[in-house]
Amino acid sequence: MKWRRKEEQTPPMEESAPPDTGWATTSMSTGAMANWTAVVRWSAWGLLLTGPLLGGWALASATTPVAVPTRAEAPRVQPASSDAVAPAGFAEVYVAAYVKAGDSDADAEELAAFYPAARSMSWSAEGGEERAESASAVQVRQVSAGYWSVTVAARITGSAKDSDSVRYFQVPVRATGGRGASGWTAAALPAEVAAPTGSKGAAPELSYGSAHVPLDSDPAVQTVRGFLAAYLTGRGELDRYLSPGTALHAVRPAPYTAVTVTQIADHGQGPAEGAEAQTPPDGVQRRLLVDVEGDGKHTSSRPMTYALELRARDGRWEVASLEAAPALATSPNSSDS
């Protein structure tokens, strides 16, 4: 409902004396009139002078492009399937379930978690006759967007006479859930294949000189022996063998009761003959490849190789780094890296 204001009836106007507005009704004096005229004149000049400036400012404001916030470009979503780790892991577990699957409903359901069509398949063999003791993806190839072919190497053990050997299975893995892949599924059963070409190769050449029996006169050997004993057997304080700023922790629980350094090799050409027995200047570094044997409660003479970086300080060698991997030669016939 619309509400309308009711018109008010005004009484007839009656002549009356002019209302008292508070302003003086007396005429303005000549001096006041002159002052008022000056104020009006200067105000007019001010408007006349500032008019062009104000107009220019208004024009500039009108012609200056207004920064309109643009719509941020949506980040390109990389499909989860672009990472080969996930389909490789899926294929490994799938192969392990496939190898031990049999004719039971339980085996079919377990396999169907990877390959849904397995529910309608029949198996003639009894489950569990063979098992994949270990399975590892050795080759991952992307066939198309969200679709991979993964080759899995599995060590099969069981009753078959040719078991306990490494066999290879090719697995088609497809991402599910579109670009934001939320899962994985197998497109078919695994196919047993030959070992991938190039899966085995010659051992890489390392960038170290000839290995030799450790010399008791070499202070670096004494440091290496003490460090490995503290690191692997728990005997001695590890920190006393470390350079300042090097953070390493002993293996716990200690896996060995004794460690023997069998061979040692210097990176590159190594020190000159006889230099090992001399007191090294501060800051000098040596990178060593150290072969050791570990003896423990359940193992004897287990061979291991460590890549160590040593640094000289105060006339002795300290371990500056337990390197992640030995240094490789830069070319097949090079001894330096």
Residue frames relative to the residue before (quaternion, step in Angstrom):
aa qw qx qy qz dx dy dz
M 1.0000 0.0000 0.0000 0.0000 0.00 0.00 0.00
K 0.3167 -0.7439 0.5590 0.1840 3.55 -0.97 0.91
W 0.2669 -0.7459 0.5930 0.1442 3.43 -0.98 0.94
R 0.1174 -0.7860 0.6061 0.0312 3.55 -0.94 0.99
R 0.4667 -0.6825 0.4885 0.2789 3.50 -0.96 0.98
K 0.4164 -0.7113 0.5152 0.2352 3.58 -0.90 0.96
E 0.4350 -0.7167 0.4813 0.2557 3.60 -0.79 1.10
E 0.3359 -0.7453 0.5457 0.1845 3.52 -0.98 0.92
Q 0.3541 -0.7232 0.5566 0.2046 3.57 -0.98 0.88
T 0.2239 -0.7876 0.5648 0.1024 3.51 -0.74 1.14
P 0.4609 -0.6885 0.4830 0.2831 3.59 -0.91 0.88
P 0.6464 -0.5164 0.3732 0.4198 3.61 -1.15 0.48
M 0.5051 -0.6634 0.4739 0.2833 3.49 -1.10 0.92
E 0.1455 -0.7733 0.6132 0.0699 3.51 -1.01 0.81
E 0.4910 -0.6554 0.4814 0.3123 3.52 -0.94 0.86
S 0.0643 0.7887 -0.6056 0.0838 3.49 -0.92 0.95
A 0.6564 -0.4994 0.3839 0.4152 3.54 -1.26 0.13
P 0.6041 -0.5620 0.4039 0.3950 3.58 -1.05 0.65
P 0.5052 -0.6726 0.4449 0.3074 3.57 -0.93 0.86
D 0.4844 -0.6534 0.5060 0.2869 3.47 -1.20 0.64
T 0.1458 -0.8345 0.5286 0.0546 3.65 -0.29 1.30
G 0.5687 -0.5912 0.4027 0.4061 3.54 1.18 -0.13
W 0.6263 0.5064 -0.3534 0.4758 3.59 1.20 -0.26
A 0.5143 -0.6455 0.4577 0.3307 3.56 -1.00 0.73
T 0.3225 -0.7687 0.5268 0.1664 3.56 -0.85 0.89
T 0.4831 0.6545 -0.4463 0.3729 3.52 1.24 0.04
S 0.5709 -0.6048 0.4273 0.3546 3.61 -1.06 0.58
M 0.5178 -0.6550 0.4644 0.2953 3.60 -1.20 0.80
S 0.5072 -0.6553 0.4718 0.3012 3.57 -1.03 0.79
T 0.6602 -0.5229 0.3660 0.3960 3.56 -1.26 0.42
G 0.6594 0.5049 -0.3170 0.4580 3.67 0.91 -0.81
A 0.6588 0.5000 -0.3152 0.4654 3.57 0.92 -0.87
M 0.6321 0.5314 -0.3337 0.4548 3.54 1.03 -0.81
A 0.6477 0.5181 -0.3231 0.4556 3.60 0.96 -0.80
N 0.6479 0.5124 -0.3199 0.4640 3.57 0.98 -0.82
W 0.6505 0.5172 -0.3137 0.4592 3.56 0.90 -0.89
T 0.6460 0.5137 -0.3247 0.4618 3.58 0.99 -0.87
A 0.6397 0.5251 -0.3300 0.4540 3.65 0.97 -0.75
V 0.6384 0.5264 -0.3276 0.4561 3.58 0.98 -0.86
V 0.6624 0.5047 -0.3054 0.4617 3.56 0.92 -0.93
R 0.6567 0.5254 -0.3177 0.4379 3.56 0.97 -0.92
W 0.6920 0.4742 -0.2852 0.4636 3.62 0.86 -0.96
S 0.6092 0.5393 -0.3515 0.4631 3.58 1.08 -0.65
A 0.6487 0.5154 -0.3201 0.4594 3.57 1.00 -0.84
W 0.6480 0.5073 -0.3165 0.4716 3.58 1.01 -0.85
G 0.6343 0.5370 -0.3328 0.4456 3.57 1.01 -0.80
L 0.6632 0.4878 -0.3068 0.4776 3.57 0.92 -0.87
L 0.6433 0.5365 -0.3260 0.4383 3.58 1.02 -0.83
L 0.7022 0.4668 -0.2679 0.4660 3.58 0.99 -0.85
T 0.7296 0.4286 -0.2469 0.4723 3.60 0.93 -0.86
G 0.4791 0.6955 -0.4326 0.3155 3.58 1.20 -0.30
P 0.6912 0.4630 -0.3059 0.4629 3.65 0.76 -0.93
L 0.6390 0.5280 -0.3407 0.4436 3.57 1.02 -0.77
L 0.6666 0.4903 -0.3027 0.4729 3.53 0.94 -0.89
G 0.6424 0.5263 -0.3291 0.4494 3.56 1.04 -0.77
G 0.6521 0.5107 -0.3167 0.4622 3.57 1.01 -0.83
W 0.6376 0.5230 -0.3291 0.4600 3.54 0.99 -0.80
A 0.6561 0.5091 -0.3084 0.4640 3.56 0.98 -0.89
L 0.6522 0.5142 -0.3205 0.4557 3.58 1.02 -0.82
A 0.6519 0.5107 -0.3170 0.4624 3.55 1.00 -0.87
S 0.6462 0.5164 -0.3245 0.4588 3.55 1.00 -0.79
A 0.6751 0.4993 -0.3052 0.4493 3.56 1.01 -0.78
T 0.7353 0.4287 -0.2459 0.4638 3.59 1.03 -0.78
T 0.5587 0.5938 -0.4031 0.4158 3.60 1.21 -0.34
P 0.4257 -0.7194 0.4737 0.2773 3.60 -0.65 1.05
V 0.3817 -0.7177 0.5397 0.2191 3.52 -0.91 0.91
A 0.4179 -0.7073 0.5124 0.2500 3.53 -0.84 1.00
V 0.1088 -0.7943 0.5973 0.0234 3.50 -0.41 1.28
P 0.4457 -0.6972 0.4763 0.2973 3.60 -0.65 0.99
T 0.2860 -0.7712 0.5470 0.1561 3.53 -0.71 1.09
R 0.5571 -0.6083 0.4526 0.3388 3.50 -1.16 0.54
A 0.4309 -0.7151 0.4890 0.2526 3.52 -0.67 1.11
E 0.4706 -0.6749 0.4895 0.2888 3.51 -0.96 0.93
A 0.4731 -0.6858 0.4769 0.2801 3.51 -0.82 1.02
P 0.4907 -0.6594 0.4653 0.3284 3.61 -0.87 0.85
R 0.4909 -0.6554 0.4872 0.3035 3.50 -1.04 0.79
V 0.3181 -0.7618 0.5360 0.1764 3.51 -0.61 1.12
Q 0.2444 -0.7588 0.5880 0.1369 3.52 -0.71 1.08
P 0.4354 -0.7103 0.4748 0.2836 3.56 -0.62 1.01
A 0.5684 -0.6126 0.4280 0.3442 3.52 -1.04 0.80
S 0.6024 0.5927 -0.3496 0.4045 3.52 1.19 -0.56
S 0.5249 0.6399 -0.4210 0.3712 3.62 1.20 -0.23
D 0.6479 0.4753 -0.3178 0.5033 3.57 1.21 -0.34
A 0.3346 -0.7890 0.4827 0.1802 3.56 -0.51 1.18
V 0.5072 0.6674 -0.4301 0.3352 3.60 1.19 -0.27
A 0.6779 0.5179 -0.3059 0.4227 3.59 0.86 -0.94
P 0.6956 0.4347 -0.3107 0.4803 3.68 0.74 -0.82
A 0.6092 0.5478 -0.3645 0.4427 3.60 1.08 -0.61
G 0.6690 0.4925 -0.2995 0.4692 3.58 0.92 -0.88
F 0.6200 0.5379 -0.3328 0.4641 3.58 1.04 -0.81
A 0.6735 0.5050 -0.3004 0.4485 3.58 0.90 -0.93
E 0.6237 0.5500 -0.3435 0.4365 3.59 1.01 -0.75
V 0.6953 0.4568 -0.2790 0.4796 3.58 0.85 -0.94
Y 0.6138 0.5579 -0.3358 0.4464 3.57 1.07 -0.76
V 0.6632 0.4972 -0.3099 0.4658 3.60 0.90 -0.88
A 0.6335 0.5297 -0.3385 0.4511 3.60 0.97 -0.79
A 0.6692 0.4739 -0.2974 0.4889 3.61 0.99 -0.80
Y 0.6451 0.5431 -0.3173 0.4338 3.59 1.01 -0.78
V 0.6633 0.5315 -0.3155 0.4219 3.58 0.90 -0.94
K 0.7674 0.3666 -0.2093 0.4825 3.61 0.91 -0.83
A 0.4508 0.7123 -0.4456 0.3015 3.61 1.26 -0.07
G 0.0722 -0.7885 0.6102 0.0274 3.54 -1.19 0.72
D 0.7528 -0.4143 0.2851 0.4247 3.56 -1.24 -0.48
S 0.5030 0.6594 -0.4386 0.3462 3.62 1.19 0.09
D 0.6011 -0.5673 0.4243 0.3700 3.54 -1.24 0.53
A 0.6191 0.5555 -0.3485 0.4320 3.56 1.04 -0.70
D 0.6562 0.4974 -0.3115 0.4742 3.57 0.97 -0.83
A 0.6439 0.5262 -0.3233 0.4516 3.57 1.00 -0.81
E 0.6606 0.4984 -0.3088 0.4689 3.57 0.98 -0.80
E 0.6392 0.5183 -0.3325 0.4607 3.57 0.99 -0.77
L 0.6810 0.4753 -0.2881 0.4768 3.57 0.96 -0.85
A 0.6228 0.5628 -0.3367 0.4265 3.59 1.08 -0.70
A 0.5490 0.6010 -0.4031 0.4182 3.57 1.19 -0.38
F 0.7176 0.3779 -0.2341 0.5362 3.58 1.22 -0.48
Y 0.7898 0.1044 -0.0113 0.6043 3.57 1.04 -0.90
P 0.3274 -0.8102 0.4438 0.1984 3.62 0.05 1.28
A 0.6338 0.5583 -0.3447 0.4096 3.62 1.02 -0.68
A 0.4992 0.6756 -0.4218 0.3414 3.61 1.23 -0.24
R 0.5487 0.6280 -0.4010 0.3792 3.62 1.15 -0.44
S 0.7461 0.3921 -0.2148 0.4935 3.58 1.05 -0.71
M 0.5725 0.5934 -0.3816 0.4176 3.59 1.24 0.18
S 0.2846 -0.7412 0.5827 0.1733 3.54 -1.21 0.57
W 0.1887 -0.7738 0.5990 0.0826 3.52 -1.09 0.84
S 0.3384 -0.7625 0.5157 0.1953 3.55 -0.88 0.92
A 0.6704 0.4988 -0.3040 0.4576 3.57 1.13 -0.56
E 0.4942 -0.6230 0.5164 0.3178 3.51 -1.29 0.43
G 0.4974 -0.6869 0.4442 0.2888 3.54 -0.91 0.87
G 0.7692 0.3863 -0.2703 0.4313 3.54 -1.17 0.58
E 0.4623 0.6802 -0.4673 0.3244 3.61 1.20 0.00
E 0.7724 0.1347 -0.0877 0.6145 3.52 1.14 -0.65
R 0.0842 -0.7908 0.6051 0.0378 3.53 -1.16 0.60
A 0.3740 -0.6821 0.5772 0.2485 3.52 -1.23 0.58
E 0.2713 -0.7927 0.5257 0.1468 3.55 -0.25 1.26
S 0.7750 -0.0362 0.0141 0.6308 3.55 1.17 -0.58
A 0.0382 -0.7843 0.6191 -0.0045 3.55 -1.07 0.77
S 0.0644 0.8048 -0.5828 0.0922 3.54 -0.84 0.98
A 0.4451 -0.6825 0.5144 0.2672 3.56 -0.95 0.92
V 0.1294 -0.8125 0.5666 0.0459 3.58 -0.76 1.04
Q 0.7897 0.0976 -0.0642 0.6022 3.58 1.26 -0.24
V 0.0235 -0.7817 0.6229 -0.0182 3.57 -0.90 0.98
R 0.0215 0.8019 -0.5942 0.0588 3.58 -0.68 1.11
Q 0.3226 -0.7450 0.5537 0.1853 3.58 -0.80 1.04
V 0.3011 -0.7718 0.5406 0.1466 3.54 -0.63 1.20
S 0.7526 -0.1551 0.1356 0.6254 3.56 0.99 -0.92
A 0.7386 -0.3889 0.2758 0.4767 3.58 -1.27 -0.02
G 0.8488 0.0967 -0.0993 0.5102 3.56 -0.71 1.09
Y 0.7027 0.4093 -0.2489 0.5261 3.60 1.22 0.31
W 0.0377 -0.8235 0.5642 -0.0469 3.57 -0.71 1.16
S 0.2231 -0.6867 0.6633 0.1969 3.47 -1.42 0.29
V 0.0669 -0.8162 0.5734 -0.0235 3.56 -0.54 1.23
T 0.1881 -0.7644 0.6069 0.1095 3.56 -0.83 0.98
V 0.1312 -0.8091 0.5728 0.0098 3.54 -0.70 1.19
A 0.2314 -0.7380 0.6178 0.1421 3.56 -0.95 0.94
A 0.0050 -0.8104 0.5842 -0.0447 3.57 -0.78 1.04
R 0.3012 -0.7154 0.5978 0.2005 3.54 -1.01 0.84
I 0.1705 -0.8227 0.5409 0.0402 3.54 -0.39 1.30
T 0.0424 -0.7710 0.6352 0.0134 3.57 -0.94 0.95
G 0.3119 0.7469 -0.5463 0.2154 3.57 -1.09 0.62
S 0.7524 -0.4160 0.2902 0.4202 3.51 -1.33 -0.35
A 0.5488 0.6249 -0.4107 0.3737 3.58 1.16 -0.42
K 0.5561 -0.6485 0.4064 0.3242 3.57 -1.06 0.78
D 0.7182 0.4113 -0.2517 0.5017 3.56 1.17 -0.54
S 0.4049 0.7133 -0.4804 0.3105 3.55 1.25 0.37
D 0.7080 0.4184 -0.3568 0.4431 3.54 -1.35 -0.06
S 0.5717 0.5334 -0.4064 0.4727 3.52 0.94 0.97
V 0.5185 -0.6216 0.4810 0.3368 3.54 -1.25 0.35
R 0.0050 -0.7823 0.6218 -0.0361 3.55 -0.83 1.08
Y 0.3380 -0.7629 0.5319 0.1447 3.53 -1.20 0.61
F 0.0865 -0.7909 0.6058 0.0033 3.55 -1.01 0.94
Q 0.2543 -0.7567 0.5872 0.1339 3.53 -0.95 0.97
V 0.0921 -0.8266 0.5545 -0.0284 3.55 -0.66 1.18
P 0.2511 -0.7510 0.5874 0.1671 3.63 -0.82 0.96
V 0.0528 -0.8129 0.5795 -0.0244 3.60 -0.60 1.14
R 0.1012 -0.7999 0.5914 0.0119 3.55 -0.86 1.04
A 0.4095 -0.6919 0.5388 0.2516 3.56 -1.03 0.82
T 0.1927 -0.7681 0.6004 0.1110 3.57 -1.06 0.75
G 0.7144 0.4531 -0.3273 0.4209 3.55 -1.22 0.50
G 0.5946 -0.6010 0.3732 0.3821 3.61 1.14 0.44
R 0.8188 -0.2508 0.1741 0.4862 3.53 -1.24 -0.53
G 0.7077 0.3590 -0.2565 0.5518 3.57 1.04 -0.62
A 0.1485 -0.8593 0.4809 0.0911 3.52 0.74 1.16
S 0.1730 -0.8117 0.5537 0.0683 3.54 -0.72 1.09
G 0.8149 0.0488 -0.0233 0.5771 3.58 1.21 -0.12
W 0.3574 -0.7109 0.5683 0.2096 3.50 -1.38 -0.06
T 0.0114 -0.7817 0.6233 0.0157 3.54 -1.17 0.52
A 0.4488 -0.6636 0.5241 0.2890 3.55 -1.18 0.58
A 0.3834 -0.7307 0.5196 0.2215 3.57 -0.99 0.84
A 0.7906 0.0176 -0.0003 0.6121 3.60 1.23 -0.32
L 0.6379 -0.4771 0.4111 0.4433 3.54 -1.33 -0.05
P 0.5958 -0.5575 0.4172 0.4002 3.61 -1.15 0.43
A 0.2383 -0.7396 0.6120 0.1472 3.54 -1.24 0.58
E 0.3526 -0.7325 0.5357 0.2283 3.58 -0.74 1.00
V 0.0393 -0.8135 0.5782 -0.0472 3.56 -0.79 1.06
A 0.6115 -0.5228 0.4334 0.4062 3.53 -1.35 0.11
A 0.6616 -0.4925 0.3752 0.4231 3.53 -1.26 0.33
P 0.5341 -0.6375 0.4396 0.3393 3.61 -0.90 0.83
T 0.5474 -0.6143 0.4595 0.3345 3.53 -1.07 0.76
G 0.8103 0.2380 -0.1858 0.5023 3.52 -0.87 0.91
S 0.4247 0.7132 -0.4739 0.2939 3.61 1.20 0.19
K 0.7408 0.2590 -0.1846 0.5916 3.56 1.26 -0.37
G 0.0309 0.8102 -0.5832 0.0501 3.55 -0.93 0.83
A 0.6534 -0.4992 0.3851 0.4189 3.51 -1.32 0.12
A 0.5799 -0.5816 0.4351 0.3690 3.54 -1.15 0.57
P 0.4791 -0.6819 0.4634 0.3013 3.61 -0.88 0.87
E 0.4636 -0.6670 0.5066 0.2889 3.53 -1.14 0.66
L 0.2917 -0.7716 0.5464 0.1451 3.54 -0.89 0.98
S 0.4746 -0.6918 0.4827 0.2515 3.52 -1.24 0.57
Y 0.4675 0.6349 -0.4736 0.3925 3.55 0.65 1.16
G 0.5318 -0.6248 0.4674 0.3291 3.51 -1.21 0.50
S 0.7558 -0.3627 0.2769 0.4696 3.54 -1.31 -0.22
A 0.4207 -0.6911 0.5301 0.2538 3.54 -1.00 0.89
H 0.0241 -0.7951 0.6058 -0.0140 3.55 -1.08 0.76
V 0.6307 -0.5113 0.4160 0.4095 3.52 -1.28 0.29
P 0.5017 -0.6685 0.4433 0.3239 3.61 -0.82 0.88
L 0.3421 -0.7460 0.5436 0.1758 3.54 -1.00 0.93
D 0.4629 -0.6924 0.4817 0.2726 3.55 -0.83 0.97
S 0.6477 0.5325 -0.3188 0.4419 3.57 1.16 -0.54
D 0.5891 0.5764 -0.3652 0.4329 3.61 1.26 -0.22
P 0.3900 -0.7387 0.4909 0.2473 3.65 -0.51 1.08
A 0.5922 0.5725 -0.3709 0.4288 3.60 1.11 -0.56
V 0.6276 0.5316 -0.3359 0.4591 3.58 1.04 -0.73
Q 0.6326 0.5272 -0.3354 0.4576 3.57 0.98 -0.77
T 0.6467 0.5069 -0.3174 0.4735 3.58 1.00 -0.79
V 0.6573 0.5137 -0.3135 0.4538 3.59 0.92 -0.91
R 0.6562 0.5120 -0.3164 0.4551 3.58 0.88 -0.86
G 0.6856 0.4754 -0.2914 0.4680 3.59 0.86 -0.94
F 0.6437 0.5292 -0.3236 0.4483 3.59 0.99 -0.82
L 0.7061 0.4612 -0.2803 0.4585 3.62 0.78 -0.98
A 0.6076 0.5381 -0.3612 0.4591 3.59 1.06 -0.63
A 0.6841 0.4625 -0.2875 0.4852 3.60 0.92 -0.87
Y 0.6739 0.5219 -0.2901 0.4351 3.58 1.02 -0.83
L 0.8122 0.2999 -0.1253 0.4844 3.60 0.89 -0.91
T 0.7730 0.3217 -0.1905 0.5125 3.62 1.09 -0.52
G 0.4666 -0.6968 0.4360 0.3266 3.60 1.22 -0.28
R 0.5329 0.6156 -0.4194 0.4014 3.58 1.25 0.14
G 0.8066 0.2170 -0.1913 0.5154 3.57 -0.73 1.05
E 0.5358 -0.6168 0.4790 0.3210 3.52 -1.35 0.29
L 0.4264 -0.7320 0.4753 0.2376 3.56 -0.69 1.10
D 0.6449 0.5765 -0.3300 0.3780 3.58 0.93 -0.90
R 0.6160 0.5741 -0.3626 0.3994 3.59 1.04 -0.64
Y 0.7011 0.4467 -0.2681 0.4868 3.61 1.21 -0.38
L 0.6315 0.5649 -0.3217 0.4226 3.61 1.25 -0.13
S 0.5019 -0.6192 0.5159 0.3140 3.54 -1.21 0.63
P 0.6017 -0.5476 0.4169 0.4055 3.61 -1.11 0.49
G 0.7808 0.2977 -0.2448 0.4918 3.57 -0.88 0.98
T 0.6023 0.5397 -0.3680 0.4587 3.59 1.23 -0.15
A 0.1211 -0.8066 0.5780 0.0261 3.58 -0.69 1.11
L 0.1882 0.7492 -0.6115 0.1709 3.55 -0.49 1.24
H 0.1988 -0.7726 0.5941 0.1025 3.55 -1.14 0.67
A 0.5267 -0.6399 0.4621 0.3156 3.55 -1.02 0.82
V 0.5450 -0.5980 0.4742 0.3472 3.57 -1.20 0.58
R 0.0093 -0.8033 0.5940 -0.0424 3.57 -0.82 1.06
P 0.4910 -0.2837 -0.8114 0.1419 1.50 -1.59 1.94
A 0.6349 -0.5510 0.3780 0.3878 3.54 -1.16 0.57
P 0.3156 -0.7961 0.4833 0.1816 3.65 -0.57 1.10
Y 0.7848 0.2671 -0.1415 0.5410 3.60 1.15 -0.42
T 0.3888 -0.7028 0.5491 0.2311 3.50 -1.30 0.46
A 0.7873 0.0577 -0.0328 0.6130 3.58 1.25 -0.39
V 0.0952 -0.7728 0.6265 0.0336 3.56 -1.14 0.76
T 0.1115 -0.7981 0.5916 0.0249 3.56 -0.87 1.02
V 0.3089 -0.7240 0.5872 0.1885 3.57 -0.87 0.97
T 0.1828 -0.8334 0.5176 0.0645 3.59 -0.50 1.20
Q 0.8028 -0.0064 0.0332 0.5952 3.59 1.04 -0.82
I 0.0858 -0.7813 0.6167 0.0430 3.53 -1.23 0.51
A 0.0249 -0.7879 0.6153 -0.0064 3.57 -1.07 0.78
D 0.3689 -0.7284 0.5398 0.2050 3.56 -1.04 0.85
H 0.5290 -0.6077 0.4927 0.3288 3.53 -1.20 0.66
G 0.8129 0.1611 -0.1452 0.5404 3.58 -0.91 0.90
Q 0.8056 -0.2521 0.2033 0.4961 3.52 -1.03 -0.84
G 0.3654 -0.7400 0.4926 0.2759 3.56 1.16 -0.51
P 0.6802 -0.4852 0.3416 0.4304 3.60 -1.25 0.09
A 0.6104 -0.5531 0.4183 0.3827 3.53 -1.22 0.47
E 0.6591 -0.5240 0.3592 0.4026 3.55 -1.20 0.52
G 0.8033 0.2423 -0.2147 0.4999 3.54 -0.84 1.01
A 0.5566 0.6295 -0.3940 0.3725 3.58 1.22 -0.31
E 0.5463 0.6397 -0.4037 0.3597 3.62 1.15 -0.50
A 0.7096 0.4719 -0.2641 0.4517 3.56 1.03 -0.78
Q 0.6003 0.5799 -0.3644 0.4131 3.59 1.22 -0.18
T 0.5663 -0.5855 0.4512 0.3645 3.56 -1.21 0.49
P 0.3310 -0.7804 0.4915 0.1994 3.61 -0.57 1.08
P 0.4994 -0.6277 0.4931 0.3367 3.62 -1.07 0.65
D 0.6100 -0.5660 0.4046 0.3793 3.57 -1.14 0.60
G 0.7925 0.3267 -0.2531 0.4486 3.55 -1.09 0.83
V 0.5215 0.6252 -0.4272 0.3933 3.59 1.20 -0.26
Q 0.2030 -0.7941 0.5658 0.0897 3.57 -1.02 0.85
R 0.0640 -0.7540 0.6510 0.0596 3.53 -1.29 0.53
R 0.1686 -0.7564 0.6248 0.0954 3.54 -0.98 0.90
L 0.0801 -0.8340 0.5453 -0.0275 3.53 -0.61 1.21
L 0.2282 -0.7029 0.6528 0.1665 3.51 -1.29 0.60
V 0.0713 -0.8423 0.5326 -0.0413 3.54 -0.40 1.30
D 0.1848 -0.7593 0.6171 0.0923 3.56 -0.82 1.06
V 0.0153 -0.8051 0.5918 -0.0382 3.57 -0.85 1.00
E 0.2268 -0.7219 0.6296 0.1760 3.51 -1.38 0.21
G 0.1787 -0.8032 0.5637 0.0717 3.54 -0.87 0.99
D 0.1528 -0.7682 0.6176 0.0713 3.54 -1.00 0.92
G 0.0279 0.8059 -0.5888 0.0552 3.56 -0.92 0.96
K 0.7464 -0.3908 0.2745 0.4636 3.54 -1.28 -0.18
H 0.8059 0.2420 -0.1043 0.5302 3.58 1.03 -0.78
T 0.7433 0.3021 -0.2174 0.5559 3.58 1.19 0.26
S 0.1416 -0.7846 0.5999 0.0672 3.54 -1.20 0.53
S 0.8639 0.0002 -0.0347 0.5025 3.54 -0.97 1.01
R 0.1915 0.7800 -0.5688 0.1770 3.60 0.81 0.96
P 0.3134 -0.7765 0.5123 0.1906 3.62 -0.57 1.09
M 0.0316 0.7730 -0.6320 0.0454 3.57 -1.07 0.82
T 0.2004 -0.7692 0.5953 0.1173 3.57 -1.23 0.47
Y 0.0925 -0.7922 0.6031 0.0135 3.56 -0.90 1.00
A 0.2250 -0.7240 0.6355 0.1460 3.52 -1.15 0.78
L 0.0190 -0.8239 0.5636 -0.0566 3.57 -0.54 1.21
E 0.1976 -0.7292 0.6384 0.1470 3.52 -1.23 0.60
L 0.1317 -0.7932 0.5935 0.0351 3.56 -0.77 1.10
R 0.1031 -0.7761 0.6198 0.0544 3.55 -1.18 0.64
A 0.3992 -0.7309 0.5084 0.2191 3.57 -0.95 0.92
R 0.1270 0.7626 -0.6263 0.1006 3.55 -1.09 0.85
D 0.8512 0.0093 -0.0518 0.5223 3.55 -0.90 1.00
G 0.7305 -0.4732 0.2416 0.4290 3.56 0.92 0.93
R 0.7340 0.3363 -0.2503 0.5343 3.62 1.18 0.27
W 0.4953 -0.6506 0.4937 0.2961 3.53 -1.31 0.36
E 0.0722 -0.7740 0.6285 0.0266 3.54 -1.12 0.81
V 0.4938 -0.6464 0.4932 0.3083 3.56 -1.18 0.61
A 0.1935 -0.8042 0.5569 0.0760 3.56 -0.60 1.21
S 0.8141 -0.0329 0.0516 0.5775 3.59 1.11 -0.57
L 0.2450 -0.6757 0.6702 0.1851 3.50 -1.26 0.68
E 0.2765 -0.8281 0.4631 0.1529 3.57 0.01 1.32
A 0.5752 -0.6284 0.4154 0.3188 3.54 -1.14 0.76
A 0.7940 -0.0433 0.0572 0.6037 3.59 1.09 -0.66
P 0.5710 -0.5773 0.4420 0.3812 3.59 -1.14 0.49
A 0.5427 -0.6201 0.4599 0.3309 3.57 -1.18 0.57
L 0.3200 -0.7486 0.5545 0.1724 3.55 -0.95 0.94
A 0.5201 -0.5982 0.5022 0.3457 3.53 -1.23 0.51
T 0.4999 -0.6825 0.4451 0.2936 3.58 -1.03 0.74
S 0.7799 0.0832 -0.0605 0.6174 3.57 1.21 -0.40
P 0.6896 -0.5035 0.3042 0.4224 3.64 -1.14 0.46
N 0.7856 0.3117 -0.1757 0.5047 3.61 1.04 -0.65
S 0.5351 0.6307 -0.4002 0.3947 3.56 1.29 0.30
S 0.2712 -0.7602 0.5689 0.1580 3.51 -1.16 0.65
D 0.6704 0.4414 -0.2959 0.5179 3.62 1.31 0.02
S 0.1983 -0.7589 0.6049 0.1369 3.52 -1.29 0.46
